[in-house]
Each structure stands twice: as structure tokens, then as C-alpha cells.
């Protein structure tokens, strides 16, 4: 992959002393094309879509329709109306946790490494409906055990399987195809949290056959405050309305209302049109680079970083030892050094930006009695040279704090 | 300890910056946990330490390692210095409010609240001794109470003085800038508190030395309102005018004085001796410039704000 060519698209990497950004699992940098798309909306037609028939309003409506097409293509959805725009993955999962029909005794299955966004909404839903939330534990090396999963499915009436496709903690992916297939065998609805998957690998929802797939824009070069919730036409019909109001109804009387069809039914209120347009530009950009290419590049970087990390004293890497199983994420801790000190010192001393803490997966850290970790997460614009700088900085950090 | 020192510093910086206010709040949260015997779980110390060590790492690994190793000790040292500075600052602010100088009464060292030193400025005495001071070697004791209306002697000040009540002795010269700056304040004090007032003309330049005898003679001729009006007019006159003896006698005439009597009085041997003795008496106080006020027998050097004199008189 010609990283140098793609780096030129990111204004933040074109400064005299560019930062080294390794916090892509949180949010990626934005390329010029995304910034321009949003700027064009704000400057040329910053008005309402889906309702005003004036020339500006019509332009917004067309732009959103085009964005929906791009999103459908991005996940290979069969129909554009299977795509709902929302604020982020968290909102998508909350929508599902509120709108899926759950009742007493139903089981909701998640893994033990779920981001809080794919954990707390289900915990709340379980409390609200007297359903049961059950955790499928991963193996000691963080990889998914299909046998444990199968046993969990067989143990009772599993209604929902909600799992992260790729963990933001250690980068390990679940065998999504198999997970979906097994869940359907047991009649469960499958919700895939693809926040860490969609930006890094090709996503074919038709092949996956998942009922719902949700991801955010800000992790794939798009603007923050944007996300996509895909659902099959059949799956959408099972949902109760979530947020309603403007844009979700075709007509109302003082006593009745008539809801619009999906996707409008689930896109209440005036939308973040600049964000949606920017998100479409981001998805086009990522596909221009090529997600297969991105995945290969990240694996290469991860292998390179892992090899160097293993040379440093006191470093423990979370997840499997083989970097090929950890996508673009390498998460580690040094028991004698505070993770935030590592992150802040790397930032201040070497301009290397990493993530420290529990990465919104508190439950896993509490269960393992680990304070937290430092996470390096790579993307298409990162280079091995940057990793060299990071590791040199890390060596100094260890020398100072140990 | 890092959160204590950080809070002290950030709280002050937070007055000017919202970023520092947020950090100060974080530090305060950490302090709250520490004082309630709970561990500080905000990671605040680690963040601050990380920033400092990171910054130092760019320059010297050895220094960064040293700071990291002794961070707690250094934090204690800075904490003590900060508290000490805070105490000094509060004391300085109090001194400035109370005495017009951060360093205390009559201390003319640099004060950040009065950077130009205007509250402590004096007109230095630079008159050659032989011009009008037959003996100004200091230490020669003379009879006190030459002008003061109460039993106050300036000799061997302050050991020999008994604290007076509502007494204001103003030593200054008509042409001196700082005395002239002080005079409106003195007038305001006279109007408000009506203290027993004594003005001693103590010239710092020979051009107006002759005024001492004239003012004394005028006082003897009419010690009350007319004399105060005369003082007023002399302070309102320009230094150049004051150097002109005829100009001064015109004022005397205007104020209703018998000019020929004043001339004779001022030229008399008695007055010459009086002026010399008064001069000696003032010098014996250790005066080094004007204005010098004795407010209820406390010496105050330089043109202080009104509040300083008010505190003393009250």
C-alpha cells in the first residue's frame, strides 16, 4: 500500500512536525475529501432534507439518498432502505435494545469483551423486561470459543445474540459468519457491533446474514456523530418505534399517527446532514483505498510493533501472541508503570498519541483484575517509521519510570 | 502531595484560564479523596507527572529520571515554598493596604503593588551644611516641642517619645514634589479628624530655606486659620515662584499679615537660632528626606495613601 500517497490526504499529517496517531480504534483522522464534503453542505445547501421542496431542500434530500446508497454499497446491503443513519454505534444498539421484543426468560448473549455500548443497553433491557443477560467467555488468549458459544445457545431460549465483530480491547475478531449461522439455528436475532470491523475489513451483510449490523462513522475517517444501522427488511419489521416525532410520520391527528416506513421511521428529527454527507465521503474514501489493503497494512504494522514490544522488558500484550489474530490493535501493560503515565509521556516527549485506560471495557478488566492497558491501534496512514519512534519513546519511558 | 501543590498552583491560574480551572477541580477531587483517607483514583498525579517527565525527556533522560524518582519529595518542597509564598504575598498585600508598602511601614524596598515606589518616595536632603545649618552633625540634643502643640519631642525618636493621641506632625518643604503630593491628603485628614497639627518646614534645597523663618513668624503672628491659609497658598505656588521672596511677601500681604513685622521677625537673631534648633531637632529624628509625618508619634515617610494615615489616626 502506498501509505505516503494516502497520508497526503490528511491535513493533520501535513504539518511540519506531524503527530504520530495510534488511537484509531477510538477515532480516525479525517481526509480532505470528507472535510470538503461537509464544508460544501454547510456553505452551499445547509438546509432541511426530506421535507422542503425548495431547491436547497431538494439538494439535501438527494445528497442523503446518495449517502444511503453509498452506505448500502459499503456493507453490500440488498436494499438502500435497510440503512438507517444515526449518531453512532451506541445509539444503534440502544435503539435495538429498546425496540426488539423481549420478554421474561429470554436470553441475551454477549461476549465477555464487549464495549460498554454493547453491554449496558442489554443489561438495562434485561432488567426492564426480566430477560436474562448471559456472557459467553472467551478463551484465556482472548480468542472466541465456538464450543462455549454453542453450549450457551443450547442452554436456553436465546432471543438475541449481540456481539462485537472485532474487540476494541485486543483486536481479536469473532467468527462472525459462524456466530450468525449458529444463532439462527436457535432462532436468535443477531446484532453485530461492527464499530471496529467495518473500517478495517470488507463487510458483506448479505453473506453474513446478520439481522442487524451497526457501526460508527468516526472510526472510518468520517465525522463524529454519525453512524449506520443496517437491518434486513424482515428484521426492521420486528422493531417497535424508538425515537419518534418529526420525519418519522406521514400524518397525524390529535389522537392518531401514521408512521413512515423504514428507514425514515427510525430517523427522528432533523438529521446531521453534514455528518451524513461526510460519512458517505468517508466510506467512499475507505473503499478507494481498499479495505483488504487496509487490513493487510494493519496486520503488517501490528506484526512489526509486536516484535518490538516483545523485546521490551516487563511488557505484557493482551490477547493472542500471534499479531495476525489481533487485526490493527496491540494492547499491552507494564505492571510497574501507570498506563496513563506511559500515554502522557509518549505524547509529551515523542508526540505519539496512544490510548490508555480500560477502553470502555471495564467489565473485562475488573474480571481479570488488570488496572488497564496502553493501546496502539493502526490505520491506513500509519507507518513502520512511526512505530520506530513510538518504541524508542517507550524504551525511554520504561527507563525513566522503572 | 502532588495534588495539593497542583491545586494551590492551578487554583491561582484558574482565575485566568478555564483549562486550569478544570484541572484545579480535578486536583481538588484528588485532595478530597486523600483527606478522607481514600486513594486518589483520578490518575491526577500520574497525569501531571507524565506531562512533566515527558517534557523533560525531550531534553534530558537523566533529568527526567531524577525528577520522576524524587517527584514526591520535590512536590513537598514546592508545596512548602508555595505556602510560604502565599503567606508572604498575603502579608505583602496586608502591608500595602495598611502601610502603603508591601514590605511594611517606611520600607522602600521594591513592592509589586507599588512598582514605581510612589508611596515611599522622598525628596532627599541635599543642602550643604554651611548654607543654613551651623551644626547638623546629628546627635546634638536640643529642646523639643518647638512647634508641636502637644508635649512631643522628636529627639532620639522613638525611644523618648510618649505615644500621642490625634496628633499630626508634618515635616516637609514647600517646593518638594513628594511633600506637595502629600499635602492634599494631609488637608483631608485635618478636615476629617481635626488632629493637633504641626507643620515643620524642612527645606531640602537652599532656594526656599528662607521660608522656614517666615512661616514661623507668620505662625507666631497668627497661629490659626490665617496661618493654615498661608500654608495652603504656599503649597499651591510653583517652586519657581517660591524662590522669589517678594512673591511670598505679596501672599503674606494678601492674607492680612503685617509684612514689615514678618520681615523683621524673620531677620532676627532669635529666629535664626530657632530655625537652627528646629533643624537640629528634625535631623535628630534621623530624617533622610521629605515628607516625614509623625502620626500619633509614629513616623511615616513618603506620600502614603489616605487610608494609611486614617488607620493610624483612628
Interface residues (C-beta under 8 A of the other chain):
Chain A: X338 X340 X341 X342 X343 X344 X345 X346 X347 X348 X349 X350 X393 X396 X397 X399 X400 X401
Chain B: X43 X46 X47 X49 X50 X51 X53 X54 X55 X57 X58 X61 X64 X65 X68
